[in-house]
Amino acid sequence: MKILLIVQAVISILLVVVVLMQNRGEGLDILGGSFNGSYHTKRGFEKFLTRSTVVLAILFVGVAITIVKIGI
């Protein structure tokens, strides 16, 4: 049972690291007036970080629900 808590802690640390590695403020450029109207696609490492964030978030929620169901 404690292994689930350890797994959740590791996933949460990885999730924080992946989120912090992403480019800050990219989505808020419109507020600063630097929007150039071009379409930006994610490539390479940026795409990997985005997919990793989604996978880690799903795993985090799944482990959290499992922990609640078994009542740790």
LUMBA-944904 format. One record per residue: residue number from 1; x, y, z of N, C-alpha, C, O in turn. Coordinates in steps of 0.05 Angstrom, whole numbers, plus 5000, padded with zeros to 4 digits. Layout:
// LUMBA-944904
+-----+------+------+------+------+------+------+------+------+------+------+------+------+
!   k !  n_X !  n_Y !  n_Z ! ca_X ! ca_Y ! ca_Z !  c_X !  c_Y !  c_Z !  o_X !  o_Y !  o_Z !
+-----+------+------+------+------+------+------+------+------+------+------+------+------+
! NUM !    X !    Y !    Z !    X !    Y !    Z !    X !    Y !    Z !    X !    Y !    Z !
...
+-----+------+------+------+------+------+------+------+------+------+------+------+------+
This chain:
// LUMBA-944904
+-----+------+------+------+------+------+------+------+------+------+------+------+------+
!   k !  n_X !  n_Y !  n_Z ! ca_X ! ca_Y ! ca_Z !  c_X !  c_Y !  c_Z !  o_X !  o_Y !  o_Z !
+-----+------+------+------+------+------+------+------+------+------+------+------+------+
!   1 ! 5016 ! 4976 ! 5000 ! 5000 ! 5000 ! 5000 ! 5017 ! 5025 ! 5000 ! 5011 ! 5045 ! 4987 !
!   2 ! 5039 ! 5024 ! 5015 ! 5057 ! 5048 ! 5015 ! 5070 ! 5052 ! 4989 ! 5079 ! 5075 ! 4983 !
!   3 ! 5072 ! 5031 ! 4973 ! 5084 ! 5034 ! 4946 ! 5069 ! 5054 ! 4929 ! 5080 ! 5068 ! 4913 !
!   4 ! 5042 ! 5054 ! 4932 ! 5026 ! 5073 ! 4917 ! 5032 ! 5102 ! 4924 ! 5032 ! 5119 ! 4907 !
!   5 ! 5036 ! 5106 ! 4950 ! 5043 ! 5133 ! 4959 ! 5070 ! 5142 ! 4947 ! 5074 ! 5165 ! 4940 !
!   6 ! 5089 ! 5123 ! 4946 ! 5115 ! 5129 ! 4935 ! 5113 ! 5134 ! 4905 ! 5125 ! 5153 ! 4895 !
!   7 ! 5097 ! 5118 ! 4891 ! 5093 ! 5122 ! 4863 ! 5080 ! 5149 ! 4858 ! 5088 ! 5163 ! 4839 !
!   8 ! 5060 ! 5156 ! 4874 ! 5047 ! 5182 ! 4870 ! 5067 ! 5205 ! 4875 ! 5066 ! 5225 ! 4861 !
!   9 ! 5084 ! 5202 ! 4895 ! 5104 ! 5223 ! 4901 ! 5123 ! 5226 ! 4878 ! 5130 ! 5249 ! 4870 !
!  10 ! 5132 ! 5204 ! 4867 ! 5151 ! 5205 ! 4844 ! 5137 ! 5218 ! 4820 ! 5149 ! 5235 ! 4806 !
!  11 ! 5112 ! 5210 ! 4814 ! 5097 ! 5221 ! 4791 ! 5094 ! 5251 ! 4795 ! 5096 ! 5267 ! 4776 !
!  12 ! 5087 ! 5260 ! 4820 ! 5083 ! 5288 ! 4824 ! 5109 ! 5304 ! 4821 ! 5108 ! 5327 ! 4810 !
!  13 ! 5131 ! 5293 ! 4829 ! 5157 ! 5307 ! 4826 ! 5163 ! 5309 ! 4796 ! 5172 ! 5330 ! 4786 !
!  14 ! 5159 ! 5287 ! 4781 ! 5164 ! 5288 ! 4752 ! 5146 ! 5308 ! 4738 ! 5154 ! 5321 ! 4719 !
!  15 ! 5121 ! 5309 ! 4747 ! 5101 ! 5327 ! 4735 ! 5110 ! 5356 ! 4739 ! 5108 ! 5373 ! 4721 !
!  16 ! 5119 ! 5363 ! 4763 ! 5128 ! 5390 ! 4769 ! 5152 ! 5397 ! 4751 ! 5154 ! 5419 ! 4740 !
!  17 ! 5171 ! 5378 ! 4749 ! 5195 ! 5383 ! 4733 ! 5188 ! 5387 ! 4704 ! 5198 ! 5406 ! 4691 !
!  18 ! 5170 ! 5371 ! 4693 ! 5163 ! 5373 ! 4665 ! 5148 ! 5399 ! 4660 ! 5153 ! 5413 ! 4639 !
!  19 ! 5131 ! 5407 ! 4678 ! 5116 ! 5433 ! 4674 ! 5136 ! 5456 ! 4675 ! 5133 ! 5475 ! 4660 !
!  20 ! 5155 ! 5455 ! 4694 ! 5174 ! 5477 ! 4696 ! 5193 ! 5479 ! 4673 ! 5204 ! 5500 ! 4667 !
!  21 ! 5198 ! 5457 ! 4659 ! 5216 ! 5457 ! 4636 ! 5203 ! 5469 ! 4611 ! 5217 ! 5477 ! 4593 !
!  22 ! 5176 ! 5470 ! 4611 ! 5163 ! 5482 ! 4588 ! 5168 ! 5512 ! 4587 ! 5173 ! 5525 ! 4607 !
!  23 ! 5165 ! 5522 ! 4563 ! 5170 ! 5550 ! 4558 ! 5150 ! 5568 ! 4573 ! 5126 ! 5565 ! 4569 !
!  24 ! 5160 ! 5585 ! 4591 ! 5142 ! 5601 ! 4607 ! 5130 ! 5624 ! 4591 ! 5144 ! 5636 ! 4574 !
!  25 ! 5105 ! 5630 ! 4596 ! 5092 ! 5653 ! 4585 ! 5086 ! 5652 ! 4555 ! 5077 ! 5672 ! 4544 !
!  26 ! 5089 ! 5629 ! 4543 ! 5084 ! 5627 ! 4514 ! 5055 ! 5633 ! 4508 ! 5049 ! 5646 ! 4488 !
!  27 ! 5037 ! 5623 ! 4524 ! 5008 ! 5628 ! 4520 ! 4999 ! 5656 ! 4528 ! 4977 ! 5664 ! 4520 !
!  28 ! 5015 ! 5671 ! 4543 ! 5008 ! 5697 ! 4552 ! 5019 ! 5719 ! 4534 ! 5017 ! 5743 ! 4541 !
!  29 ! 5032 ! 5712 ! 4512 ! 5043 ! 5732 ! 4495 ! 5022 ! 5751 ! 4483 ! 5028 ! 5774 ! 4477 !
!  30 ! 4998 ! 5742 ! 4480 ! 4977 ! 5759 ! 4469 ! 4972 ! 5782 ! 4488 ! 4967 ! 5804 ! 4478 !
!  31 ! 4973 ! 5778 ! 4514 ! 4968 ! 5800 ! 4533 ! 4990 ! 5822 ! 4531 ! 4984 ! 5845 ! 4536 !
!  32 ! 5014 ! 5814 ! 4524 ! 5035 ! 5833 ! 4522 ! 5037 ! 5847 ! 4495 ! 5053 ! 5865 ! 4491 !
!  33 ! 5020 ! 5839 ! 4477 ! 5019 ! 5852 ! 4451 ! 5039 ! 5841 ! 4431 ! 5044 ! 5853 ! 4410 !
!  34 ! 5052 ! 5818 ! 4437 ! 5072 ! 5808 ! 4418 ! 5061 ! 5785 ! 4401 ! 5076 ! 5769 ! 4390 !
!  35 ! 5035 ! 5784 ! 4398 ! 5023 ! 5763 ! 4381 ! 5027 ! 5771 ! 4352 ! 5019 ! 5792 ! 4343 !
!  36 ! 5039 ! 5753 ! 4337 ! 5045 ! 5759 ! 4309 ! 5026 ! 5746 ! 4290 ! 5029 ! 5749 ! 4266 !
!  37 ! 5007 ! 5731 ! 4300 ! 4986 ! 5719 ! 4283 ! 4994 ! 5693 ! 4269 ! 4979 ! 5682 ! 4254 !
!  38 ! 5018 ! 5684 ! 4273 ! 5027 ! 5659 ! 4260 ! 5019 ! 5635 ! 4277 ! 5016 ! 5637 ! 4301 !
!  39 ! 5016 ! 5613 ! 4263 ! 5009 ! 5588 ! 4276 ! 5034 ! 5574 ! 4284 ! 5052 ! 5570 ! 4268 !
!  40 ! 5035 ! 5566 ! 4310 ! 5059 ! 5553 ! 4320 ! 5053 ! 5524 ! 4326 ! 5035 ! 5518 ! 4342 !
!  41 ! 5067 ! 5505 ! 4314 ! 5064 ! 5477 ! 4320 ! 5086 ! 5468 ! 4338 ! 5109 ! 5478 ! 4337 !
!  42 ! 5080 ! 5449 ! 4355 ! 5099 ! 5438 ! 4373 ! 5116 ! 5417 ! 4359 ! 5105 ! 5400 ! 4345 !
!  43 ! 5143 ! 5419 ! 4363 ! 5161 ! 5400 ! 4350 ! 5182 ! 5391 ! 4369 ! 5189 ! 5405 ! 4388 !
!  44 ! 5191 ! 5367 ! 4365 ! 5214 ! 5357 ! 4380 ! 5210 ! 5355 ! 4409 ! 5191 ! 5342 ! 4419 !
!  45 ! 5228 ! 5367 ! 4424 ! 5228 ! 5365 ! 4453 ! 5203 ! 5379 ! 4465 ! 5193 ! 5369 ! 4486 !
!  46 ! 5194 ! 5400 ! 4453 ! 5170 ! 5414 ! 4463 ! 5145 ! 5395 ! 4461 ! 5129 ! 5395 ! 4479 !
!  47 ! 5144 ! 5380 ! 4440 ! 5122 ! 5361 ! 4436 ! 5124 ! 5339 ! 4457 ! 5104 ! 5330 ! 4469 !
!  48 ! 5148 ! 5330 ! 4462 ! 5153 ! 5309 ! 4482 ! 5145 ! 5319 ! 4510 ! 5132 ! 5304 ! 4525 !
!  49 ! 5151 ! 5344 ! 4517 ! 5144 ! 5355 ! 4543 ! 5113 ! 5357 ! 4546 ! 5102 ! 5351 ! 4567 !
!  50 ! 5100 ! 5365 ! 4524 ! 5071 ! 5367 ! 4525 ! 5058 ! 5340 ! 4529 ! 5040 ! 5337 ! 4546 !
!  51 ! 5067 ! 5321 ! 4514 ! 5055 ! 5294 ! 4517 ! 5062 ! 5282 ! 4544 ! 5046 ! 5268 ! 4557 !
!  52 ! 5086 ! 5287 ! 4554 ! 5094 ! 5277 ! 4580 ! 5077 ! 5289 ! 4602 ! 5069 ! 5275 ! 4621 !
!  53 ! 5070 ! 5314 ! 4600 ! 5053 ! 5327 ! 4619 ! 5026 ! 5314 ! 4620 ! 5016 ! 5309 ! 4642 !
!  54 ! 5015 ! 5309 ! 4597 ! 4988 ! 5296 ! 4596 ! 4989 ! 5268 ! 4608 ! 4972 ! 5261 ! 4624 !
!  55 ! 5009 ! 5253 ! 4601 ! 5011 ! 5225 ! 4611 ! 5015 ! 5225 ! 4641 ! 5002 ! 5209 ! 4655 !
!  56 ! 5033 ! 5242 ! 4651 ! 5038 ! 5243 ! 4680 ! 5014 ! 5253 ! 4695 ! 5008 ! 5243 ! 4717 !
!  57 ! 4999 ! 5271 ! 4684 ! 4975 ! 5281 ! 4697 ! 4954 ! 5259 ! 4699 ! 4941 ! 5256 ! 4720 !
!  58 ! 4950 ! 5244 ! 4678 ! 4931 ! 5221 ! 4678 ! 4940 ! 5200 ! 4698 ! 4923 ! 5190 ! 4713 !
!  59 ! 4966 ! 5194 ! 4698 ! 4976 ! 5174 ! 4718 ! 4972 ! 5184 ! 4746 ! 4964 ! 5168 ! 4764 !
!  60 ! 4977 ! 5210 ! 4751 ! 4974 ! 5221 ! 4778 ! 4945 ! 5218 ! 4787 ! 4940 ! 5210 ! 4810 !
!  61 ! 4926 ! 5226 ! 4770 ! 4898 ! 5224 ! 4777 ! 4890 ! 5195 ! 4781 ! 4875 ! 5188 ! 4800 !
!  62 ! 4899 ! 5177 ! 4764 ! 4893 ! 5148 ! 4767 ! 4903 ! 5137 ! 4793 ! 4889 ! 5122 ! 4807 !
!  63 ! 4928 ! 5143 ! 4800 ! 4939 ! 5133 ! 4826 ! 4924 ! 5146 ! 4849 ! 4918 ! 5132 ! 4869 !
!  64 ! 4917 ! 5171 ! 4848 ! 4902 ! 5184 ! 4869 ! 4874 ! 5171 ! 4873 ! 4866 ! 5166 ! 4896 !
!  65 ! 4861 ! 5165 ! 4851 ! 4834 ! 5151 ! 4854 ! 4838 ! 5123 ! 4865 ! 4822 ! 5115 ! 4882 !
!  66 ! 4859 ! 5109 ! 4857 ! 4864 ! 5083 ! 4868 ! 4869 ! 5084 ! 4898 ! 4860 ! 5067 ! 4913 !
!  67 ! 4885 ! 5103 ! 4906 ! 4891 ! 5106 ! 4935 ! 4865 ! 5112 ! 4951 ! 4861 ! 5101 ! 4972 !
!  68 ! 4848 ! 5129 ! 4940 ! 4823 ! 5135 ! 4954 ! 4805 ! 5110 ! 4955 ! 4792 ! 5105 ! 4976 !
!  69 ! 4804 ! 5095 ! 4933 ! 4786 ! 5071 ! 4933 ! 4795 ! 5050 ! 4953 ! 4778 ! 5037 ! 4965 !
!  70 ! 4821 ! 5046 ! 4956 ! 4830 ! 5025 ! 4974 ! 4833 ! 5036 ! 5003 ! 4837 ! 5021 ! 5022 !
!  71 ! 4831 ! 5062 ! 5006 ! 4829 ! 5074 ! 5032 ! 4855 ! 5076 ! 5048 ! 4856 ! 5068 ! 5071 !
!  72 ! 4876 ! 5085 ! 5035 ! 4902 ! 5088 ! 5050 ! 4900 ! 5112 ! 5068 ! 4919 ! 5118 ! 5082 !
+-----+------+------+------+------+------+------+------+------+------+------+------+------+
